[in-house]
Amino acid sequence: MKYVVIVPDGMADRPLKELDGKTPLMVAFKPNMDRLASEGLVGVVRTIPEGLYPGSDVANLSILGYDPRKYYTGRAPLEAASIGIDLGETDVAYRCNLVTLHFNKDRTRAVMDDYSAGHISTEEARELIKALNEELADDFVSFYPGVSYRHLMLWRNGIEECECTPPHDITGKDITDYLPTGRADEILKNLMIRSVPILETHSVNRARISRGLKPANSIWLWGQGKRPVMPTLKEKYGIRGALISAVDLTKGIGIYAGMKIINVPGATGYIDTNYIGKAEYGVTSLREFDLVYIHIEAPDETSHEGSIEKKIKAIEDIDALVIGTVLRMLKSYDQYRILILPDHATPISVRTHVDDPVPFILFDSTKRNKNEIRYDERIVEAKDILRIEEGHRLLDLLIKGEV
C-alpha cells in the first residue's frame, strides 16, 4: 500500500458575503476533490488541540501523527531543523519575519503594513539577513536566512519565556499592544528597533521602493522554542516517508519525523509555486518510500492577504495541477490511499488562523464508495459523519484503517 497526504494549507474558510454566504472552497471548480469525496470516506477532524494556538506547526504535527500537547515546543525550532541549525539543549530559536511597518510622521508609532514585506524574494531577503547578522550578531545572537520573508534568529543559552504575537495576526494594526512581553521582552524589542535603520538604508530596500514594492524595513521576532524530541515515522508506523514543501516549518517537522525532504525546483510557498512539480516529485518518490506528504502553502498566504480571487485560484490550481497529476500518476499502482485536508482554517474574513475543525477526504483505491457529496466546509455540519477529535489519530486511520 502506498500513501499520499495532500495538505492545502489554510484552505478551509468561513462563509463570505462577497460569495453569497459561500466559501472559496464551495465555489471553486474542483472536480478531482469532489470525485474523491464521492468515492471515498469523508469526515471531520480537529487538528488543533484545545488551548493551543492554531498555527501550521501544531496542525501539521497533528496530521503527521504527533500529539502537539506532547511534542510541540515552538515553531522556530522546527524551522531551524530545515535550515540546518543544530540547536543545543539550552538554545532558543525565534522566527524572524522581514516585515513592512508603516510609521507615523514623528515615528513614535507604527502599523503592521505587511507581515511578508510584499512577499520579498529569497534572494533579496538573504542580502538583508546577511546585513543584519553583520550588524546585530554577537556571541549569543545570530541570524539565519530562510525562504522569502521567513527567517530565524538563534539565541544561544536564550530565554523563551516571552509572549510574542505572529505578525500575520495583526495586519493593519498598531504594533504597540503586540510587542513582546515577558522575561526577554527588552532584548527582543531592542533587536527589532535596531534592525530598522539597517534595513531602511539598505540598497535592496531602496531598489524595492524605486520599483513600487514594499520595503522590508523591520524584523519581527516570534514563534520561539527549544528543540523537540520525537520518534520517527518509521518507529511509529514501520513505514518510510518523504515530504515536499516550500516552507521550512513543514520541512523541519519532516526532518524530526525522520522523513526524506524532497526539494522541488520552482516551489515558492505562494500562488506561483510549481504545483505540477510537487505532484510529480511526490508520486515518483513512492518508488522508494511508502508515504509522501505534499504541503501547499498558497491558500494560506492568499487568506492572509484577504484575496478571495487568489484563494479560489489557488484551490483550483491545487485540484487540477496537484491532485489531478497525482491521480494520473498513481494509475501504475494497484493499492494506494490518498488523504486530503487543510491543516487548519484561515478565514479571509479575519485573515488569520482559527481552530475550526476541518473536513478531510480519505480515498482508498481498493474500496470505492458511492455517495452524493461535495468536498467543502458543509461536511463539518453534516450529521452522521465520522468525527476525529484528536487530530494526531487521523494518520492511524490512513495507515491502520482505524482510529
C-alpha positions in Angstrom: 0.0 0.0 0.0 1.2 3.5 -0.9 0.1 6.6 0.9 -0.2 10.2 -0.4 -1.1 13.0 2.0 -2.0 16.4 0.4 -2.3 19.4 2.6 -3.5 22.7 1.1 -2.5 25.0 3.9 -5.4 27.1 5.3 -7.8 26.1 2.5 -10.9 25.9 4.8 -12.7 29.1 5.3 -16.0 30.6 6.6 -19.0 31.9 4.6 -18.3 35.2 2.9 -21.0 37.8 2.0 -19.0 38.5 -1.2 -19.7 34.9 -2.2 -23.4 35.0 -1.2 -22.7 33.1 2.0 -20.4 30.5 0.5 -16.7 29.8 1.0 -13.9 29.8 -1.6 -13.9 26.0 -1.4 -17.6 25.9 -2.1 -17.4 28.0 -5.3 -14.1 26.7 -6.6 -14.1 24.3 -9.6 -12.5 21.2 -8.1 -13.8 18.1 -9.8 -11.0 15.9 -8.5 -11.6 16.6 -4.9 -15.4 16.2 -5.4 -14.9 12.9 -7.1 -12.6 11.6 -4.4 -15.1 12.7 -1.8 -18.0 10.9 -3.6 -16.0 7.7 -3.9 -14.1 7.8 -0.6 -14.6 8.4 3.1 -15.2 12.0 4.3 -15.1 13.2 7.8 -14.2 16.0 10.2 -11.0 16.3 12.2 -9.8 18.8 14.9 -6.2 19.4 14.1 -5.7 22.0 16.9 -6.0 20.7 20.5 -7.9 22.9 22.8 -5.8 25.7 24.3 -3.1 25.6 21.6 -2.5 28.4 19.0 -4.0 27.4 15.6 -0.7 27.5 13.8 0.6 25.4 10.9 3.2 24.0 13.2 0.6 22.5 15.6 -1.7 21.4 12.8 0.9 19.7 10.7 2.3 17.8 13.7 -1.2 16.5 14.3 -1.7 15.4 10.7 1.6 13.5 10.8 0.5 11.6 13.9 2.2 13.6 16.6 0.2 14.8 19.6 1.2 18.5 19.8 0.4 18.5 23.5 3.3 16.2 23.9 5.8 17.1 21.2 5.2 20.8 20.3 7.9 23.1 21.7 7.5 26.1 19.3 7.5 27.0 15.6 11.1 28.2 15.2 12.9 25.1 16.3 11.1 23.1 13.7 12.2 25.6 11.0 15.8 25.5 12.5 16.0 21.8 11.6 15.2 22.6 8.0 17.7 25.4 7.7 20.4 23.1 9.2 20.8 24.8 12.6 21.9 22.4 15.3 20.2 23.5 18.5 21.9 22.8 21.8 19.8 21.9 24.8 19.7 25.5 26.1 19.5 27.2 22.7 16.3 29.0 21.7 15.3 29.7 18.1 13.0 32.6 17.2 11.2 33.1 13.9 12.4 36.3 12.3 10.0 37.8 9.7 11.0 40.5 7.4 8.0 42.9 7.6 6.9 46.2 6.4 6.0 48.7 9.1 4.2 52.0 8.3 5.5 54.7 10.7 3.6 57.8 11.7 5.1 61.2 11.0 7.2 61.6 14.1 8.0 57.8 14.1 6.6 57.2 17.6 4.1 54.6 16.4 3.9 52.0 13.6 1.3 49.8 11.9 1.9 46.3 10.6 1.5 47.1 6.9 2.7 43.7 5.6 3.8 40.6 7.5 5.7 39.4 4.4 7.3 42.6 3.1 5.4 42.2 -0.1 6.5 38.5 -0.4 10.0 39.6 -0.8 12.2 37.3 -2.9 14.5 34.9 -1.2 17.5 36.4 -3.0 16.7 39.9 -1.7 16.0 38.6 1.8 19.3 36.8 2.0 21.2 40.1 1.4 19.1 41.8 4.2 19.6 38.9 6.7 23.3 38.9 6.0 23.5 42.7 6.7 21.5 42.2 10.0 23.9 39.4 11.0 26.9 41.6 10.4 25.5 44.5 12.4 23.5 42.7 15.2 25.1 39.3 15.8 27.2 38.7 18.9 28.4 35.7 20.9 24.8 34.8 21.7 22.6 36.0 18.9 22.8 35.2 15.2 20.5 35.4 12.2 20.0 32.7 9.5 18.3 33.2 6.1 15.3 31.1 5.1 12.8 31.5 2.3 11.1 34.8 1.2 10.2 36.6 4.4 10.7 33.7 6.7 14.0 33.6 8.6 15.4 32.7 12.0 17.3 34.1 15.0 19.3 31.8 17.1 19.8 32.7 20.8 22.5 30.6 22.5 21.5 29.9 26.1 18.5 32.0 25.3 15.2 32.9 27.0 12.0 31.6 25.7 9.6 32.9 28.4 8.1 35.6 26.4 4.7 36.3 24.8 5.1 37.1 21.1 2.4 37.7 18.5 2.5 36.3 15.0 2.8 39.3 12.6 0.1 37.9 10.2 -2.4 38.2 13.1 -2.0 42.0 13.3 -2.1 43.2 9.7 -3.3 46.8 9.6 -3.0 47.2 13.4 -0.8 49.4 15.6 2.0 47.2 16.8 2.3 48.9 20.2 0.0 46.4 22.0 1.5 43.4 20.3 5.2 43.9 21.1 6.9 41.1 23.1 6.2 40.9 26.8 7.9 38.8 29.4 11.4 38.0 30.6 13.0 38.5 27.2 10.9 41.5 26.0 13.5 44.3 26.3 16.2 42.3 24.4 13.8 41.3 21.6 12.3 44.8 21.3 15.8 46.3 21.2 16.8 44.0 18.3 13.7 44.8 16.4 14.3 48.6 16.9 17.9 48.3 15.9 17.0 46.4 12.7 15.0 49.4 11.3 17.9 51.8 10.3 19.9 48.9 9.0 17.1 47.7 6.7 15.8 51.2 5.7 19.1 52.3 4.3 20.0 49.0 2.6 20.3 49.1 -1.2 17.9 46.2 -1.6 15.1 48.2 0.0 16.0 51.4 -1.9 15.7 49.4 -5.1 12.3 47.9 -4.0 10.9 51.3 -3.2 12.1 52.6 -6.6 10.1 49.7 -8.3 7.0 50.5 -6.3 7.4 47.5 -4.0 7.1 47.3 -0.2 10.4 47.6 1.7 11.4 45.1 4.4 12.1 47.8 6.9 12.0 45.8 10.2 12.2 42.3 11.7 9.5 40.7 13.8 10.5 38.1 16.3 8.1 35.3 17.4 7.4 31.6 17.5 10.3 30.8 19.9 11.2 27.4 21.4 13.8 24.7 22.1 14.4 21.6 20.0 11.7 18.9 20.3 12.4 15.2 20.9 10.0 12.9 19.0 10.0 9.4 17.4 10.4 8.9 13.7 7.6 7.9 11.4 9.3 4.5 10.9 9.5 4.0 14.6 5.8 4.9 15.0 4.3 3.1 11.9 7.0 1.0 10.4 6.9 3.0 7.1 9.4 5.2 5.3 8.2 8.7 4.4 9.1 11.7 2.2 7.9 15.3 2.5 7.6 18.0 -0.1 7.1 21.7 1.0 8.3 25.1 0.1 8.4 26.3 3.7 11.0 25.5 6.4 8.3 24.8 9.0 6.9 21.7 7.5 10.3 20.6 6.2 11.6 20.8 9.8 8.7 18.6 11.1 9.6 16.1 8.4 13.2 16.1 9.5 12.3 15.4 13.1 9.9 12.7 11.8 12.8 11.0 10.0 11.4 11.7 6.5 13.3 12.4 3.3 12.9 16.1 2.4 12.4 16.5 -1.4 13.1 19.9 -2.8 11.2 20.8 -5.9 12.5 23.4 -8.3 10.2 26.4 -8.5 8.4 25.7 -5.2 7.9 29.1 -3.7 5.3 28.8 -1.0 3.0 31.2 -2.9 0.5 31.1 -5.8 3.3 31.0 -8.4 4.6 27.7 -7.0 5.4 24.7 -9.1 2.2 22.7 -8.5 2.8 20.1 -11.1 6.4 19.6 -10.0 5.3 18.9 -6.4 2.9 16.2 -7.6 5.4 14.6 -10.0 8.2 14.6 -7.5 5.8 13.3 -4.9 4.5 10.3 -6.8 7.9 9.5 -8.2 9.2 9.3 -4.6 6.8 6.4 -3.9 9.2 4.1 -5.8 11.4 4.4 -2.8 9.1 5.4 0.0 5.8 4.2 1.4 4.3 7.7 2.1 4.7 11.1 0.6 3.4 14.3 2.3 2.7 17.1 -0.1 2.2 20.5 1.6 1.0 23.5 -0.4 1.2 27.0 1.2 -0.7 29.1 -1.4 -4.3 29.1 0.1 -3.0 30.2 3.5 -1.0 33.1 2.0 -3.9 34.3 -0.1 -6.1 34.2 3.0 -3.7 36.3 5.0 -3.7 38.8 2.1 -7.5 38.8 2.2 -7.8 37.9 -1.5 -10.9 35.9 -2.4 -10.0 35.7 -6.0 -6.4 34.4 -5.4 -7.6 31.9 -2.9 -10.2 30.4 -5.3 -7.5 30.3 -8.0 -5.1 28.5 -5.6 -7.7 25.9 -4.7 -8.5 25.3 -8.4 -4.8 25.0 -9.3 -4.3 22.5 -6.5 -7.2 20.4 -7.7 -6.2 20.4 -11.3 -2.4 20.5 -11.1 -1.6 18.7 -7.9 -4.4 16.3 -7.3 -5.1 15.7 -11.0 -1.4 14.9 -11.6 -1.2 12.6 -8.6 -4.3 10.7 -9.7 -2.9 10.2 -13.2 0.5 9.0 -12.0 -0.9 6.7 -9.3 -2.6 4.6 -12.0 0.5 2.5 -12.1 -0.2 1.3 -8.5 -2.9 -1.2 -7.6 -3.2 -0.2 -4.0 -3.0 3.3 -2.6 -4.7 5.7 -0.3 -5.0 9.5 -0.6 -5.7 11.8 2.4 -6.6 15.4 1.6 -7.3 18.1 4.1 -6.3 21.6 5.1 -4.1 21.8 8.2 -6.4 24.4 9.6 -8.9 27.1 8.5 -7.7 30.5 7.6 -10.9 32.6 7.0 -10.5 35.6 4.7 -12.9 37.5 7.0 -10.3 37.5 9.8 -7.1 37.0 7.7 -5.6 34.7 10.3 -5.7 31.1 11.5 -8.6 29.7 13.6 -9.1 26.4 15.4 -12.3 25.4 13.5 -12.5 21.6 12.7 -11.7 20.9 9.1 -13.2 18.4 6.5 -11.0 15.6 5.2 -11.1 13.0 2.3 -9.7 9.6 2.7 -9.7 7.7 -0.7 -8.8 4.0 -0.9 -8.3 2.6 -4.4 -9.4 -0.8 -3.2 -12.7 0.4 -1.6 -14.9 2.6 -3.9 -17.9 4.2 -2.3 -20.8 5.9 -4.0 -22.3 8.9 -2.2 -23.6 12.2 -3.3 -21.3 14.6 -1.5 -19.1 17.5 -2.5 -15.9 18.4 -0.6 -16.3 21.6 1.3 -16.9 23.0 4.8 -20.6 21.8 4.8 -19.2 18.4 5.7 -18.3 19.9 9.1 -22.0 20.5 9.8 -23.3 17.2 8.3 -25.0 14.6 10.5 -23.8 11.0 10.9 -20.3 11.9 9.8 -17.0 10.5 11.1 -15.5 12.9 13.6 -12.0 12.7 14.9 -11.5 14.9 17.9 -7.8 14.2 18.3 -6.1 15.1 15.1 -3.0 13.1 15.7 -5.1 9.9 15.3 -6.0 10.7 11.7 -2.8 9.1 10.4 -3.8 5.9 12.2 -7.0 5.9 10.1 -4.9 6.3 6.9 -2.3 3.7 7.7 -4.1 1.2 10.0 -7.6 1.7 8.9 -8.8 2.6 12.4 -8.6 5.4 14.9 
